[in-house]
Amino acid sequence: MNGYRFHWQDKEQKLIRRWDNAKHHPELKTFPAHVHIGSDENVKESDDIDLWKILQIIKSETGKV
């Protein structure tokens, strides 16, 4: 998969999640894919993801897209 970055934030521009595959977290099993949750410092493993999957996650967590 090519490089990607999907950024989800609230109306106050606070980060909710950001999925990307930048090569800056080699310690993760899913390197280079990862997700930042709530802040740039809170990084978790993540499979490669696409826009369709992102929209499904947002819909399941908010009830809307």
C-alpha positions as CSV (number, residue, x, y, z in Angstrom):
1,M,0.0,0.0,0.0
2,N,1.2,3.5,-0.7
3,G,1.7,6.1,2.0
4,Y,-1.4,7.3,3.8
5,R,-2.6,9.5,6.6
6,F,-6.2,9.7,7.8
7,H,-6.9,12.3,10.5
8,W,-10.1,12.4,12.5
9,Q,-10.6,15.3,14.8
10,D,-13.5,16.9,16.7
11,K,-15.1,20.3,16.1
12,E,-12.5,22.0,18.4
13,Q,-9.8,20.4,16.2
14,K,-8.7,18.0,18.9
15,L,-7.2,14.8,17.6
16,I,-9.5,11.8,18.0
17,R,-7.4,9.4,15.8
18,R,-4.8,9.5,13.1
19,W,-3.9,6.4,11.1
20,D,-0.8,6.5,9.1
21,N,2.1,4.4,7.8
22,A,5.0,6.9,8.2
23,K,8.1,5.0,9.1
24,H,8.7,6.5,12.6
25,H,7.6,3.7,15.0
26,P,9.7,0.6,14.1
27,E,9.0,-0.8,17.6
28,L,5.5,-1.8,16.7
29,K,4.6,-5.2,15.3
30,T,2.5,-3.7,12.6
31,F,5.3,-1.3,11.4
32,P,4.9,0.9,9.5
33,A,1.1,1.0,10.1
34,H,0.0,2.6,13.3
35,V,-2.7,4.8,14.9
36,H,-2.4,7.8,17.2
37,I,-5.2,7.9,19.6
38,G,-6.0,11.2,21.3
39,S,-2.5,12.6,21.0
40,D,0.7,12.2,18.9
41,E,2.3,10.4,21.8
42,N,-0.3,7.7,22.2
43,V,0.6,5.3,19.4
44,K,-0.8,1.8,18.9
45,E,-0.5,-1.0,16.4
46,S,-2.9,-0.9,13.4
47,D,-3.3,-2.8,10.3
48,D,-3.1,-1.0,6.9
49,I,-6.3,0.8,6.5
50,D,-8.2,2.6,3.8
51,L,-10.9,5.4,3.7
52,W,-13.8,2.9,3.6
53,K,-12.6,1.2,6.8
54,I,-12.1,4.7,8.4
55,L,-15.7,5.7,7.6
56,Q,-17.0,2.4,9.0
57,I,-15.1,3.0,12.3
58,I,-16.4,6.6,12.5
59,K,-20.0,5.5,11.8
60,S,-19.8,2.6,14.4
61,E,-18.5,5.0,17.1
62,T,-20.7,8.0,16.3
63,G,-23.7,6.6,14.5
64,K,-23.1,9.0,11.6
65,V,-20.5,9.8,9.0
